[in-house]
Amino acid sequence: MKLLLPVLLLANTAVAQGSARQPPNGPPVRHPGPPGGGQPGRPPSSTGHPSPPAPTDPSGPPAPPTGPGGDDFNPLEHLGANSPWFPGPNVFGIPRSAPEGCAVDQAVYISRHGSRYPDPGAYNGWLTLHDKLQNASFTARGPLAFLPDWEPVLDEPDQQLAQLSPGGYEELYTYGVELRTRYPGWYKYGSPFRVFSNDYQRTVDSARLFARGYLGPNATTLGTVHPILASDPSVIANSLATSDSCPTYNDRSGAGYADVWDSIYLPPIAERLNQLIDGDLELTPDNVSNFPYLCGFESQITRRRSPFCDVFTPEEILQYEYRQDLRYWYGTGPGSFNNASVMLPVIEGVVDLLKSGPETPVEGASSGPNITGPLTVAFTHDNQINQLVSSLGIFDEQPALTADSMNSSRIYVSSRNNPMRGTVTFERINCSGELYLRLLLNDAVYPVPSCRSGPGSSCPLDQYNDEVLAGKWEKAGTFESFCDLEEGSVTTSPDGGVTFFTDLTLPAIRSVQP
């Protein structure tokens, strides 16, 4: 893991601008919802291992999560949504470069905000743990030797909570530089450029820092960030947090499945760790459940590996990762009924944009180009990224996750889907005039099992629209129907897609300088 921050000037730049908004549907953390619920035929008490997903690439089956042991095991890459950003592993063995005879001529990147400080609820958990340690008389050995002297790393929590951290500054600025050089010739030096975000402080700041990396020193004059207030009635189903306008949306944080797994994997870890303690301190399963979270957050906040990263064994870290998978699969993912379907309007809007091409006109573009251009970038939150990846079709052959055993062959892994700055990429591949869609999660190619006949296991763009996406809509119903809204209340295009990429006149959209 890189521990140096190459762009130190950003740490001294105020990134907060404009009024802060509330995040969509709250923070992710580890508090599971009420027991029960789940997916038909998959109750929390279901037993046995689900069948591994069938191989979907000629090069062999997808790689399972990296096994424990060895010098290459990095716990920071197995913390679910609490992982700092890292490039996704090439689980399907498909080259990242464009297939021979083809070129990427348009791309849409939708990302989670960068690494941040904890939300207030999580930070209160840190303080509760700290108080317990301070009020006990104990000594500890081995990987817990640091515990008597541990202090929470925030020095100004009133200002820092829920905001981007220095680790996030680096992720976002570097992200901008990377995309500037990834597609040579797409950006004309000195021309304006726009970025979209959900209208919440850390996503707006993420877009601003990205723009600085992409545009360089002139970002404040050349760049414009367009935050979209998802709760505004002018953008029902037409934002980067569409669940905010869906009354039936209910994230139950794992629907009891995560509770079951917690009761299986956490007690042995607590028992093992308590053997390293002498005195009147006894760690509970709930106490130790915070350690991997602290590993991820302390590491990216301080840019130094946290001692909490060495408390869990590699096997235990993978068990924690599976806990995060259950939280997202059954909270906002494939096992959450229509919770994931709320991002279908965004997928529809992106596909519409790729079909119309980079010369698509933009209405109300007073402060930037009047066409969309080849690159579109937007920022949102972890739940929205999980909803997005869960509706793309890439996990359609993934068996449902079970609560009482870990499927090590799964390709749905939350650490690879929505870490901090987690990114979904839609690339339009042009092969002698034939258009194809390629999907990537954090720079790793993920094919759609039912549509991979194109070069490099890509999907013909029209086929994706007419079969894959149309099938998702047919199964879910309209946004109005599954959100129990009055007919005609959505503000999307006639085919159900978001329009904010091409219509800046919507009242919910404002402008912010990077």
C-alpha positions as CSV (number, residue, x, y, z in Angstrom):
1,M,0.0,0.0,0.0
2,K,1.4,3.4,-0.9
3,L,1.9,5.5,2.3
4,L,3.0,8.8,0.7
5,L,0.6,11.5,-0.4
6,P,2.0,12.9,-3.6
7,V,-0.2,15.9,-3.8
8,L,0.3,17.5,-0.4
9,L,-1.0,20.9,-1.6
10,L,-4.5,19.4,-1.6
11,A,-4.4,18.7,2.1
12,N,-4.1,22.5,2.7
13,T,-6.9,23.4,0.3
14,A,-10.4,23.9,1.7
15,V,-12.7,21.5,-0.2
16,A,-15.9,22.2,1.6
17,Q,-18.1,24.5,-0.4
18,G,-21.8,25.1,-0.3
19,S,-24.4,23.8,2.1
20,A,-24.0,20.2,3.2
21,R,-26.8,17.8,2.4
22,Q,-27.8,14.6,4.1
23,P,-26.4,11.4,2.7
24,P,-28.9,9.1,0.9
25,N,-30.3,6.5,3.2
26,G,-27.7,6.8,5.9
27,P,-24.2,5.3,6.4
28,P,-23.3,1.7,5.7
29,V,-21.6,0.5,8.8
30,R,-22.0,-2.8,10.6
31,H,-25.4,-2.5,12.4
32,P,-27.6,-5.2,10.9
33,G,-31.3,-4.7,10.4
34,P,-34.1,-6.7,12.1
35,P,-33.9,-10.5,11.8
36,G,-36.0,-12.2,9.2
37,G,-36.8,-11.3,5.7
38,G,-34.3,-12.1,3.0
39,Q,-34.8,-13.9,-0.3
40,P,-37.5,-16.6,-0.9
41,G,-36.0,-20.0,-0.5
42,R,-33.0,-18.6,1.3
43,P,-33.9,-18.0,4.9
44,P,-31.2,-17.0,7.4
45,S,-31.0,-20.5,8.7
46,S,-30.4,-22.2,5.3
47,T,-27.7,-24.9,5.4
48,G,-25.1,-26.1,3.1
49,H,-22.9,-24.5,0.5
50,P,-24.5,-23.0,-2.6
51,S,-23.1,-24.4,-5.8
52,P,-20.1,-22.3,-7.1
53,P,-21.0,-20.1,-10.1
54,A,-20.3,-21.7,-13.4
55,P,-17.1,-20.5,-15.1
56,T,-18.0,-17.6,-17.5
57,D,-14.7,-17.1,-19.3
58,P,-12.7,-19.4,-21.5
59,S,-9.6,-18.7,-19.4
60,G,-11.1,-20.6,-16.5
61,P,-13.3,-20.0,-13.5
62,P,-13.2,-16.7,-11.8
63,A,-10.8,-16.4,-8.9
64,P,-12.2,-16.6,-5.4
65,P,-11.3,-14.0,-2.8
66,T,-7.5,-14.1,-2.2
67,G,-6.7,-16.9,0.2
68,P,-5.0,-16.4,3.5
69,G,-1.4,-16.8,4.1
70,G,1.7,-15.6,2.2
71,D,3.3,-12.2,2.0
72,D,0.8,-10.9,-0.6
73,F,-2.2,-11.0,1.6
74,N,-3.3,-7.4,2.3
75,P,-6.2,-7.1,4.8
76,L,-6.9,-3.6,3.4
77,E,-8.2,-5.3,0.3
78,H,-10.8,-7.4,2.2
79,L,-12.7,-5.0,4.3
80,G,-15.8,-4.6,2.2
81,A,-17.0,-1.0,1.9
82,N,-14.4,-0.1,4.6
83,S,-11.5,-0.8,2.3
84,P,-9.5,2.1,0.8
85,W,-9.5,2.0,-3.0
86,F,-7.4,-0.6,-4.7
87,P,-7.5,-1.9,-8.3
88,G,-9.8,-4.9,-8.6
89,P,-8.2,-8.3,-9.3
90,N,-8.6,-9.6,-12.8
91,V,-10.9,-12.4,-11.7
92,F,-12.0,-13.4,-15.3
93,G,-8.5,-13.1,-16.9
94,I,-9.8,-10.6,-19.5
95,P,-7.2,-8.0,-20.6
96,R,-7.9,-4.4,-19.6
97,S,-6.7,-3.1,-22.9
98,A,-9.1,-2.6,-25.9
99,P,-9.5,-5.7,-28.0
100,E,-7.4,-5.9,-31.2
101,G,-8.9,-3.9,-34.0
102,C,-11.1,-1.9,-31.6
103,A,-11.0,1.3,-29.7
104,V,-12.8,2.8,-26.7
105,D,-14.4,5.9,-28.0
106,Q,-16.7,6.8,-25.0
107,A,-16.8,6.0,-21.3
108,V,-19.0,6.8,-18.3
109,Y,-17.4,6.4,-14.8
110,I,-19.7,6.4,-11.7
111,S,-17.8,6.3,-8.5
112,R,-18.3,6.3,-4.7
113,H,-16.8,9.2,-2.8
114,G,-13.2,8.9,-1.7
115,S,-12.0,7.6,1.6
116,R,-13.4,9.5,4.5
117,Y,-13.5,10.0,8.3
118,P,-16.1,7.9,10.1
119,D,-19.7,8.9,10.4
120,P,-20.9,10.0,13.8
121,G,-22.4,6.6,14.7
122,A,-19.3,4.7,13.9
123,Y,-17.1,7.2,15.7
124,N,-19.3,6.9,18.8
125,G,-18.5,3.1,18.7
126,W,-14.8,4.0,18.7
127,L,-15.3,6.2,21.7
128,T,-17.3,3.5,23.5
129,L,-14.4,1.0,22.9
130,H,-11.9,3.6,24.1
131,D,-13.8,4.2,27.3
132,K,-13.9,0.5,28.0
133,L,-10.2,0.2,27.5
134,Q,-9.5,3.2,29.7
135,N,-11.7,2.0,32.5
136,A,-10.0,-1.4,32.6
137,S,-6.8,-2.5,34.3
138,F,-5.0,-4.9,31.9
139,T,-2.0,-5.8,29.9
140,A,-2.0,-7.4,26.5
141,R,0.4,-9.5,24.4
142,G,1.1,-10.1,20.8
143,P,-1.0,-8.2,18.3
144,L,-3.0,-6.6,21.1
145,A,0.1,-5.1,22.9
146,F,-0.8,-1.7,21.6
147,L,-4.3,-1.7,23.0
148,P,-3.7,-0.1,26.4
149,D,-2.3,3.0,24.8
150,W,-4.7,3.2,21.8
151,E,-6.3,6.5,21.1
152,P,-8.9,7.4,18.4
153,V,-7.0,9.1,15.5
154,L,-9.4,12.0,14.9
155,D,-8.1,15.3,16.4
156,E,-11.0,17.6,15.4
157,P,-14.0,15.3,15.2
158,D,-16.5,18.1,15.1
159,Q,-15.0,19.2,11.8
160,Q,-13.8,15.9,10.4
161,L,-16.7,13.4,10.9
162,A,-18.1,12.1,7.6
163,Q,-15.8,14.4,5.5
164,L,-13.1,13.3,3.1
165,S,-9.8,12.2,4.7
166,P,-6.2,12.7,3.4
167,G,-6.4,9.2,2.0
168,G,-9.4,10.3,0.1
169,Y,-7.6,13.4,-1.2
170,E,-4.9,11.2,-2.8
171,E,-7.4,8.7,-4.2
172,L,-9.4,11.4,-6.0
173,Y,-6.6,13.6,-7.3
174,T,-4.8,10.5,-8.6
175,Y,-8.0,9.2,-10.1
176,G,-8.3,12.5,-12.1
177,V,-4.7,12.2,-13.3
178,E,-5.2,8.6,-14.3
179,L,-8.3,9.2,-16.5
180,R,-6.6,12.2,-18.1
181,T,-3.8,9.9,-19.3
182,R,-5.8,6.7,-19.8
183,Y,-7.6,8.1,-22.9
184,P,-5.1,10.3,-24.8
185,G,-6.7,12.8,-27.1
186,W,-10.1,12.9,-25.3
187,Y,-9.4,16.2,-23.5
188,K,-8.4,19.3,-25.4
189,Y,-6.0,21.3,-23.3
190,G,-7.6,24.4,-21.9
191,S,-11.2,23.4,-22.6
192,P,-13.9,23.3,-20.0
193,F,-15.0,20.0,-18.3
194,R,-17.9,19.1,-16.1
195,V,-18.3,16.4,-13.4
196,F,-21.6,15.3,-11.7
197,S,-22.2,14.4,-8.0
198,N,-24.9,13.6,-5.6
199,D,-25.5,16.8,-3.6
200,Y,-23.9,15.8,-0.3
201,Q,-20.6,17.3,0.9
202,R,-18.3,14.4,0.6
203,T,-19.5,13.5,-2.9
204,V,-19.3,17.2,-4.1
205,D,-15.8,17.4,-2.6
206,S,-14.8,14.2,-4.3
207,A,-15.9,15.6,-7.7
208,R,-13.9,18.8,-7.0
209,L,-10.7,16.9,-6.2
210,F,-11.1,14.7,-9.2
211,A,-11.5,17.7,-11.4
212,R,-8.3,19.2,-10.0
213,G,-6.4,16.0,-10.9
214,Y,-8.0,15.9,-14.3
215,L,-7.6,19.5,-15.2
216,G,-4.6,20.6,-13.2
217,P,-3.9,24.1,-11.9
218,N,-6.6,25.7,-14.0
219,A,-9.4,23.5,-12.6
220,T,-11.1,26.3,-10.9
221,T,-11.6,28.2,-14.1
222,L,-12.1,25.3,-16.5
223,G,-14.0,22.8,-14.4
224,T,-17.6,22.8,-13.1
225,V,-19.1,20.3,-10.7
226,H,-22.9,19.8,-10.9
227,P,-24.4,18.5,-7.7
228,I,-27.9,17.0,-8.0
229,L,-30.2,17.1,-5.0
230,A,-31.8,13.7,-5.1
231,S,-34.7,14.6,-2.8
232,D,-35.9,17.4,-5.1
233,P,-39.3,16.7,-6.7
234,S,-37.9,17.8,-10.1
235,V,-35.6,14.7,-10.2
236,I,-37.7,11.8,-9.0
237,A,-35.9,8.7,-10.3
238,N,-33.5,11.2,-12.1
239,S,-30.5,11.6,-9.9
240,L,-27.4,9.7,-8.6
241,A,-29.3,8.6,-5.4
242,T,-32.6,7.4,-6.9
243,S,-33.5,5.6,-3.7
244,D,-34.1,9.0,-2.1
245,S,-37.3,9.3,-4.2
246,C,-38.5,5.7,-3.6
247,P,-40.9,5.4,-0.6
248,T,-40.7,1.6,-0.6
249,Y,-36.9,1.5,-0.5
250,N,-35.8,-0.2,2.8
251,D,-32.2,-1.1,3.4
252,R,-32.2,-3.7,6.2
253,S,-28.4,-4.0,6.3
254,G,-28.4,-7.7,5.7
255,A,-31.9,-8.7,6.7
256,G,-30.8,-10.9,9.6
257,Y,-28.3,-12.9,7.5
258,A,-25.4,-10.8,8.7
259,D,-26.6,-11.4,12.3
260,V,-26.5,-15.2,11.8
261,W,-23.0,-15.0,10.4
262,D,-21.8,-12.7,13.2
263,S,-23.0,-15.3,15.7
264,I,-20.9,-17.9,14.0
265,Y,-17.6,-16.2,13.2
266,L,-17.1,-13.6,15.9
267,P,-17.2,-15.6,19.2
268,P,-14.2,-17.7,18.4
269,I,-12.2,-14.6,17.5
270,A,-13.2,-12.9,20.8
271,E,-12.2,-16.1,22.7
272,R,-8.8,-16.2,21.0
273,L,-8.1,-12.6,21.6
274,N,-9.1,-12.7,25.3
275,Q,-6.4,-15.3,25.8
276,L,-3.8,-12.5,25.0
277,I,-5.1,-10.3,27.8
278,D,-4.3,-10.3,31.5
279,G,-6.5,-8.3,33.9
280,D,-10.1,-7.3,34.1
281,L,-10.7,-6.5,30.4
282,E,-12.9,-9.0,28.4
283,L,-13.5,-8.2,24.8
284,T,-17.0,-9.1,23.5
285,P,-17.8,-10.2,20.0
286,D,-19.3,-6.8,19.4
287,N,-16.0,-5.2,20.5
288,V,-13.9,-7.2,18.2
289,S,-16.2,-6.7,15.2
290,N,-15.0,-3.1,15.1
291,F,-11.3,-4.0,14.7
292,P,-11.3,-4.6,10.9
293,Y,-13.3,-1.3,10.5
294,L,-10.6,0.5,12.5
295,C,-7.9,-1.2,10.4
296,G,-9.3,0.3,7.2
297,F,-10.2,3.7,8.5
298,E,-7.1,4.4,10.6
299,S,-4.8,3.3,7.8
300,Q,-6.3,5.6,5.2
301,I,-6.7,8.5,7.6
302,T,-3.1,8.4,8.9
303,R,-1.5,6.9,5.7
304,R,0.1,4.4,8.0
305,R,-0.9,0.8,8.5
306,S,-3.1,0.6,11.6
307,P,-2.1,-1.9,14.3
308,F,-5.7,-3.2,14.2
309,C,-4.8,-4.7,10.8
310,D,-2.7,-7.3,12.5
311,V,-5.3,-8.4,15.1
312,F,-7.4,-10.6,12.9
313,T,-5.7,-13.5,11.1
314,P,-6.1,-13.7,7.3
315,E,-8.8,-16.3,7.7
316,E,-10.7,-14.1,10.1
317,I,-10.4,-11.1,7.8
318,L,-12.0,-13.1,5.0
319,Q,-14.8,-14.0,7.4
320,Y,-15.3,-10.3,8.1
321,E,-15.3,-9.7,4.4
322,Y,-18.0,-12.2,3.9
323,R,-20.0,-10.5,6.6
324,Q,-19.8,-7.3,4.5
325,D,-20.9,-9.3,1.5
326,L,-24.0,-10.5,3.3
327,R,-24.8,-6.9,4.5
328,Y,-24.7,-5.6,0.9
329,W,-26.2,-8.7,-0.9
330,Y,-29.3,-8.6,1.3
331,G,-29.3,-4.9,2.1
332,T,-29.2,-3.2,-1.2
333,G,-28.0,-5.9,-3.6
334,P,-29.3,-8.9,-5.5
335,G,-31.0,-10.5,-2.5
336,S,-32.9,-7.3,-1.5
337,F,-35.8,-7.6,-3.8
338,N,-36.3,-4.3,-5.6
339,N,-33.8,-2.3,-3.5
340,A,-31.2,-2.8,-6.3
341,S,-33.7,-1.9,-9.0
342,V,-33.8,1.8,-8.0
343,M,-30.6,2.4,-10.0
344,L,-32.1,1.0,-13.3
345,P,-32.9,4.6,-14.4
346,V,-29.2,5.4,-14.1
347,I,-28.1,2.4,-16.1
348,E,-30.8,3.3,-18.7
349,G,-29.5,6.9,-18.9
350,V,-25.9,5.7,-19.3
351,V,-26.9,3.3,-22.1
352,D,-28.9,6.0,-23.8
353,L,-25.8,8.3,-23.6
354,L,-23.5,5.6,-25.1
355,K,-26.0,4.9,-27.9
356,S,-26.3,8.6,-28.8
357,G,-22.5,9.1,-28.7
358,P,-20.1,11.8,-27.5
359,E,-21.6,14.5,-29.6
360,T,-24.9,14.3,-27.7
361,P,-26.2,17.9,-27.1
362,V,-26.4,19.2,-23.5
363,E,-29.2,21.6,-22.7
364,G,-28.4,24.6,-20.4
365,A,-24.6,24.2,-20.8
366,S,-23.7,27.8,-20.1
367,S,-20.5,27.1,-18.2
368,G,-19.1,24.2,-20.3
369,P,-19.2,22.3,-23.5
370,N,-22.6,22.0,-25.2
371,I,-22.0,18.3,-25.9
372,T,-21.4,15.5,-23.5
373,G,-18.0,14.6,-24.9
374,P,-16.3,11.2,-24.7
375,L,-15.9,11.1,-20.9
376,T,-18.6,11.4,-18.3
377,V,-17.7,11.2,-14.6
378,A,-20.1,11.2,-11.6
379,F,-19.9,10.6,-7.8
380,T,-22.3,9.0,-5.4
381,H,-22.3,6.6,-2.3
382,D,-21.6,3.0,-1.4
383,N,-25.2,1.8,-1.4
384,Q,-25.8,3.4,-4.8
385,I,-22.7,1.7,-6.2
386,N,-23.9,-1.6,-4.8
387,Q,-27.4,-1.1,-6.3
388,L,-25.7,-0.3,-9.6
389,V,-23.5,-3.3,-9.8
390,S,-26.3,-5.6,-8.7
391,S,-28.5,-4.6,-11.6
392,L,-25.9,-4.6,-14.4
393,G,-26.3,-8.4,-15.1
394,I,-22.8,-9.3,-14.2
395,F,-23.9,-11.3,-11.1
396,D,-26.9,-13.0,-12.7
397,E,-25.4,-16.4,-12.3
398,Q,-24.1,-15.9,-8.7
399,P,-26.0,-18.2,-6.3
400,A,-27.5,-16.5,-3.3
401,L,-25.2,-16.1,-0.4
402,T,-25.9,-18.3,2.7
403,A,-25.8,-17.1,6.2
404,D,-24.2,-20.0,7.9
405,S,-21.3,-20.9,5.5
406,M,-18.9,-19.0,3.3
407,N,-18.9,-19.6,-0.4
408,S,-15.3,-19.0,-1.3
409,S,-16.1,-19.3,-5.1
410,R,-18.4,-16.4,-5.1
411,I,-17.7,-13.5,-7.6
412,Y,-19.9,-11.1,-5.6
413,V,-17.3,-9.6,-3.2
414,S,-18.1,-6.3,-1.6
415,S,-14.5,-5.3,-1.3
416,R,-14.2,-5.5,-5.1
417,N,-17.6,-3.8,-5.7
418,N,-17.7,-0.7,-3.5
419,P,-14.6,0.1,-1.6
420,M,-13.9,3.7,-0.9
421,R,-13.8,5.4,-4.4
422,G,-15.3,2.2,-5.8
423,T,-15.9,2.7,-9.5
424,V,-18.2,1.3,-12.1
425,T,-17.1,1.9,-15.7
426,F,-19.1,1.7,-18.9
427,E,-16.9,1.7,-21.9
428,R,-18.2,1.9,-25.5
429,I,-16.0,-0.1,-27.7
430,N,-16.0,0.7,-31.4
431,C,-14.9,-2.1,-33.7
432,S,-15.0,-0.9,-37.3
433,G,-18.3,0.9,-36.6
434,E,-19.8,-2.0,-34.6
435,L,-20.6,-0.8,-31.0
436,Y,-20.1,-2.9,-27.9
437,L,-20.4,-2.4,-24.1
438,R,-17.7,-3.4,-21.7
439,L,-18.3,-3.2,-17.9
440,L,-15.5,-2.8,-15.3
441,L,-15.5,-2.8,-11.5
442,N,-12.5,-0.9,-10.2
443,D,-10.6,-1.4,-13.5
444,A,-11.3,-5.1,-13.8
445,V,-13.5,-6.4,-16.6
446,Y,-16.7,-8.2,-15.7
447,P,-18.6,-9.9,-18.5
448,V,-22.4,-10.3,-18.6
449,P,-22.9,-14.1,-18.7
450,S,-25.9,-13.8,-21.1
451,C,-24.2,-11.3,-23.4
452,R,-20.5,-11.7,-24.1
453,S,-20.3,-12.5,-27.7
454,G,-18.3,-9.3,-28.6
455,P,-14.5,-8.8,-28.7
456,G,-13.0,-9.3,-25.2
457,S,-16.2,-10.8,-23.9
458,S,-18.0,-7.5,-24.4
459,C,-21.7,-7.2,-25.1
460,P,-23.2,-5.7,-28.3
461,L,-24.5,-2.4,-27.2
462,D,-27.9,-2.8,-28.8
463,Q,-28.2,-6.3,-27.4
464,Y,-27.4,-5.1,-23.9
465,N,-30.2,-2.4,-24.2
466,D,-32.8,-4.7,-25.9
467,E,-32.2,-7.9,-23.9
468,V,-30.2,-7.5,-20.7
469,L,-31.5,-4.1,-19.6
470,A,-35.0,-4.6,-21.0
471,G,-35.1,-7.9,-19.0
472,K,-34.2,-6.1,-15.8
473,W,-37.1,-3.6,-16.3
474,E,-39.5,-6.4,-17.2
475,K,-38.7,-8.3,-14.0
476,A,-38.7,-5.2,-11.7
477,G,-41.6,-3.2,-13.3
478,T,-41.5,0.5,-13.7
479,F,-39.9,2.8,-11.1
480,E,-43.4,4.1,-10.2
481,S,-44.7,0.6,-9.7
482,F,-42.0,-0.8,-7.4
483,C,-41.7,2.5,-5.5
484,D,-45.5,2.9,-5.1
485,L,-45.5,6.3,-6.8
486,E,-48.3,7.9,-8.7
487,E,-48.2,7.3,-12.4
488,G,-46.5,10.1,-14.2
489,S,-44.5,11.3,-11.2
490,V,-41.1,10.4,-12.4
491,T,-39.0,12.9,-14.4
492,T,-37.0,10.5,-16.5
493,S,-36.9,10.0,-20.2
494,P,-39.7,8.1,-21.9
495,D,-37.7,4.9,-21.6
496,G,-37.1,5.4,-17.9
497,G,-33.5,6.8,-18.0
498,V,-32.0,9.7,-16.1
499,T,-31.7,12.9,-18.1
500,F,-29.4,15.0,-15.9
501,F,-26.4,14.1,-18.0
502,T,-27.9,16.1,-20.9
503,D,-30.2,18.5,-19.2
504,L,-28.6,21.0,-16.8
505,T,-31.8,23.1,-16.5
506,L,-33.3,20.7,-14.0
507,P,-34.0,22.8,-10.8
508,A,-32.2,20.2,-8.6
509,I,-28.9,20.8,-10.3
510,R,-26.5,23.5,-9.2
511,S,-23.0,24.5,-10.1
512,V,-19.8,24.5,-7.9
513,Q,-16.3,25.4,-8.9
514,P,-13.6,22.8,-8.1
